[in-house]
Amino acid sequence: MEENVEVIEKEEVKENKKEKKNKYQEQIKVLEDKVKELEDKNIRVTAEMVNSLRRKEEENNRLMKYASESLILDILSTIDNFERALSVKSDNADIENYQKGFDMIYQNLVNTLNKYEVKEIECLGLEFDPTYHQAVMTDHVDGKKENEIIEVLQKGYTYKDKVIRPAMVKVNN
């Protein structure tokens, strides 16, 4: 009888070991799944951070590249006024002297804008392009092609690689 009890006890111990082993294997499986889930989450968060930093850097670069745009737009109205003042023709020596001074200031402003990559958009005689031109009038002139710019009403400008003010033009139809 003692042998039977011993055999039964050994079998019970084996059973308990199997149950514990199964229980540990289940816990290991749950923990492995949790580790996998956390690794995936870590990869996604890392990728999101890298993308966020890249977008922020691109935005900062764009802001730095065009930081002077509003100042340049304000200066362009001054350039327009100088051009109007210089277009007045007079025989009066005093006015001519003022115009020479205005011309020097105007040339200085134009050179400064060129230094900062502000360029006038060429228009006259070219085909209308809505990217660079704004048609505000149309007219018909014999000998000119259709959609050819026949008059520039206000000069347009680019700043670096961006149109900051399209040229206002009269187009042949």
SVG drawing of the C-alpha trace seen along z (x, -y; Angstrom):
<svg xmlns="http://www.w3.org/2000/svg" viewBox="-10 -125 34 127">
<polyline fill="none" stroke="black" stroke-width="0.4" points="0.0,0.0 2.8,-2.3 4.1,-1.7 0.8,-2.7 0.8,-5.9 4.3,-6.6 3.4,-6.1 0.3,-8.2 2.4,-10.9 4.9,-10.8 2.2,-11.0 0.6,-14.0 4.0,-15.7 4.4,-15.1 0.9,-16.4 1.6,-19.5 4.9,-20.0 3.0,-19.7 0.3,-22.2 3.0,-24.6 4.9,-24.2 1.7,-24.8 0.9,-27.8 4.4,-29.2 4.3,-28.6 1.0,-30.6 2.5,-33.4 5.6,-33.4 3.3,-33.6 1.4,-36.5 4.6,-38.3 6.1,-37.6 3.0,-39.1 3.2,-42.1 6.9,-42.6 6.1,-42.3 3.3,-44.9 5.5,-47.3 8.3,-46.9 5.9,-47.7 4.6,-50.7 8.2,-51.8 8.9,-51.6 5.8,-53.6 6.5,-56.3 10.1,-56.5 9.1,-56.8 6.5,-59.5 9.2,-61.5 11.6,-61.3 8.9,-62.4 7.8,-65.2 11.4,-66.5 11.9,-66.3 8.7,-68.3 9.7,-70.9 13.1,-71.2 11.6,-71.7 9.2,-74.3 12.0,-76.2 14.1,-76.1 11.2,-77.4 10.6,-80.2 14.2,-81.1 14.4,-81.1 11.5,-83.5 11.9,-85.4 12.2,-88.8 9.2,-88.4 6.9,-90.8 9.6,-93.5 10.4,-93.0 6.7,-93.4 6.6,-96.7 9.7,-97.9 8.2,-97.0 5.5,-99.7 8.4,-102.2 10.1,-101.0 6.8,-101.5 6.6,-105.1 10.2,-105.8 9.4,-104.5 6.4,-106.8 8.4,-109.8 11.2,-109.0 8.8,-108.6 7.8,-112.3 9.6,-114.4 10.5,-118.0 12.7,-120.7 13.1,-122.4 16.7,-122.0 15.7,-121.7 13.3,-118.9 15.9,-117.1 18.4,-117.3 15.8,-115.8 15.1,-113.1 18.9,-112.3 18.9,-111.9 15.7,-109.8 17.3,-107.7 20.4,-107.0 18.2,-106.0 16.1,-103.8 19.1,-102.1 20.4,-101.5 17.1,-99.9 17.0,-97.7 20.6,-96.6 19.8,-95.7 16.8,-93.7 18.9,-91.9 21.4,-91.0 18.6,-89.3 17.5,-87.4 14.5,-89.5 14.0,-89.6 11.6,-91.4 9.4,-89.1 9.9,-89.7 6.6,-90.2 6.4,-92.5 6.1,-90.5 5.9,-87.2 3.0,-84.8 0.6,-85.2 1.4,-82.7 -1.0,-82.7 1.9,-81.6 3.7,-84.9 1.1,-87.2 -2.3,-88.6 -4.3,-89.7 -6.3,-92.8 -7.1,-94.0 -7.4,-92.7 -7.1,-94.5 -6.7,-93.6 -3.5,-94.8 -2.9,-93.7 0.4,-92.1 0.6,-90.6 -0.1,-87.0 -3.1,-85.9 -2.3,-85.8 0.8,-88.0 1.4,-90.6 1.1,-94.0 1.5,-96.2 2.8,-95.9 0.6,-97.8 2.5,-96.8 5.8,-94.9 5.8,-91.5 8.7,-90.0 10.0,-86.7 11.8,-86.1 14.3,-83.3 12.2,-80.6 8.7,-82.0 6.4,-84.5 5.7,-87.2 3.9,-89.6 2.5,-88.6 2.8,-91.2 -0.4,-93.0 -0.6,-93.0 -2.7,-93.8 -3.1,-90.8 -3.8,-90.7 -6.9,-88.7"/>
</svg>
